[in-house]
Every structure is written in structure tokens, then in C-alpha cells.
Amino acid sequence: MILVFRHFFYKNYVGLSLWPFIFLKNVSLKEDSVLINHEKIHLRQQQELLIFPFYILYLLEWLLRAVWYMDSYRAYQNISFEREAYVNEDQMDYLSKRKCFSFIKYLYR
């Protein structure tokens, strides 16, 4: 389910997946198939990790990378979950061929 909340987002962020919802910054983003696919990849990641552990791992990885890079945005860009989603967001058939726990291969690249 896709919901629109204009004031929910920080700076340039326009989409967010919180199981089972996709939140968008504005209605026009519903037509952005790449963004929607990116967020659907996150929903799949959340589902396979049984939702709550996803958020814990996401936060822990972000914290570790923030300390490593000394830059919170660069840390965000290098979270394995985000890397998988960004690399594959333009492949509309990605979820149909994606293997379980595919984000793991993005931990060390």
C-alpha cells in the first residue's frame, strides 16, 4: 500500500518503506516506477528478515558505517540494503528473480 505524507521526509528523501507500506513525499511519485521498485526491494528485505530484525540491522550497519566514513549520508549510501536497492531499482523484473538474502553480497563490496 502506498501512502503520501508531504511533511514526513527529511531534505532530499522522497520515499520510505515501513512494512507493509511505502510512504512517498508527494502524489506524483506514485508514477515513478524506479522509486517504487526501489521501495519494493526494501519491503522484500524486511519480509525475509521478519521485519523487526531488518530495522535493527539497518540501524546498526548505518551506525558502523557512519563511524567508519565520518559522514552520515555516505554511511546511508553504503548500507547493504540500500546498495542492493540502488543497483537493481531500474530492473523491473528484479524481485521475480532475486534470491533470498541477496543484500548480503553488498556487505563487502
C-alpha positions as CSV (number, residue, x, y, z in Angstrom):
1,M,0.0,0.0,0.0
2,I,1.3,3.4,-1.0
3,L,0.7,6.4,1.2
4,V,1.6,10.1,0.7
5,F,2.9,12.3,3.5
6,R,4.4,15.5,2.4
7,H,5.9,16.5,5.8
8,F,7.3,13.1,6.8
9,F,10.6,13.4,4.9
10,Y,14.0,14.9,5.7
11,K,15.7,17.0,3.0
12,N,16.0,15.2,-0.4
13,Y,14.5,11.9,0.7
14,V,11.3,11.1,-1.2
15,G,10.4,7.5,-0.3
16,L,10.4,5.2,2.7
17,S,9.3,1.6,3.2
18,L,7.9,0.6,6.6
19,W,6.4,-2.8,6.3
20,P,3.8,-3.1,4.7
21,F,3.6,0.5,3.5
22,I,5.5,2.6,1.1
23,F,5.5,6.3,2.1
24,L,6.1,9.0,-0.6
25,K,6.7,12.7,-0.3
26,N,4.1,13.6,-3.0
27,V,1.4,12.1,-5.1
28,S,3.3,12.4,-8.4
29,L,6.0,10.0,-7.1
30,K,3.4,7.2,-7.5
31,E,4.2,7.3,-11.2
32,D,8.0,6.8,-10.6
33,S,8.4,3.1,-11.3
34,V,12.1,3.1,-10.4
35,L,11.4,4.6,-7.0
36,I,8.5,2.3,-6.4
37,N,10.7,-0.7,-7.4
38,H,13.4,0.5,-5.0
39,E,11.0,0.7,-2.1
40,K,9.5,-2.8,-3.0
41,I,13.0,-4.2,-2.8
42,H,13.2,-2.8,0.7
43,L,9.8,-4.4,1.5
44,R,11.2,-7.8,0.4
45,Q,14.3,-7.3,2.5
46,Q,12.1,-6.5,5.5
47,Q,9.9,-9.5,4.9
48,E,12.7,-12.0,4.6
49,L,14.3,-10.7,7.8
50,L,10.9,-10.9,9.6
51,I,10.6,-7.1,9.7
52,F,11.9,-6.0,13.1
53,P,15.4,-7.5,12.7
54,F,15.7,-5.6,9.4
55,Y,15.3,-2.3,11.2
56,I,17.9,-3.3,13.8
57,L,20.4,-4.5,11.2
58,Y,19.8,-1.4,9.1
59,L,20.4,0.9,12.0
60,L,23.5,-1.0,13.2
61,E,25.0,-1.0,9.8
62,W,24.3,2.7,9.4
63,L,25.9,3.4,12.8
64,L,29.0,1.4,12.0
65,R,29.4,3.0,8.6
66,A,28.8,6.5,9.9
67,V,31.7,6.0,12.3
68,W,33.8,4.4,9.6
69,Y,33.2,7.1,7.0
70,M,32.6,10.0,9.5
71,D,29.7,11.0,7.2
72,S,26.1,10.1,7.8
73,Y,25.0,10.4,4.2
74,R,27.9,8.3,2.8
75,A,27.1,5.8,5.5
76,Y,23.5,5.6,4.3
77,Q,24.6,5.2,0.7
78,N,26.8,2.2,1.7
79,I,24.3,0.3,3.7
80,S,24.0,-3.2,2.1
81,F,20.2,-2.9,1.9
82,E,20.4,0.5,0.1
83,R,23.2,-0.7,-2.2
84,E,21.1,-3.7,-3.3
85,A,18.1,-1.5,-3.9
86,Y,20.0,1.2,-5.8
87,V,21.9,-1.2,-8.0
88,N,18.7,-3.1,-9.0
89,E,16.0,-0.4,-8.9
90,D,15.8,0.0,-12.6
91,Q,15.3,-3.7,-13.2
92,M,11.6,-4.1,-13.0
93,D,11.8,-7.9,-13.0
94,Y,14.5,-8.0,-10.2
95,L,12.1,-9.1,-7.5
96,S,10.9,-12.1,-9.5
97,K,14.5,-13.4,-9.9
98,R,16.0,-12.2,-6.7
99,K,17.4,-14.8,-4.4
100,C,16.7,-14.7,-0.7
101,F,19.1,-12.6,1.4
102,S,20.7,-11.1,-1.7
103,F,21.7,-8.0,0.3
104,I,24.4,-10.0,1.9
105,K,26.7,-9.8,-1.1
106,Y,26.6,-6.0,-0.8
107,L,28.0,-6.0,2.7
108,Y,31.6,-6.3,1.5
109,R,31.7,-4.6,-1.9
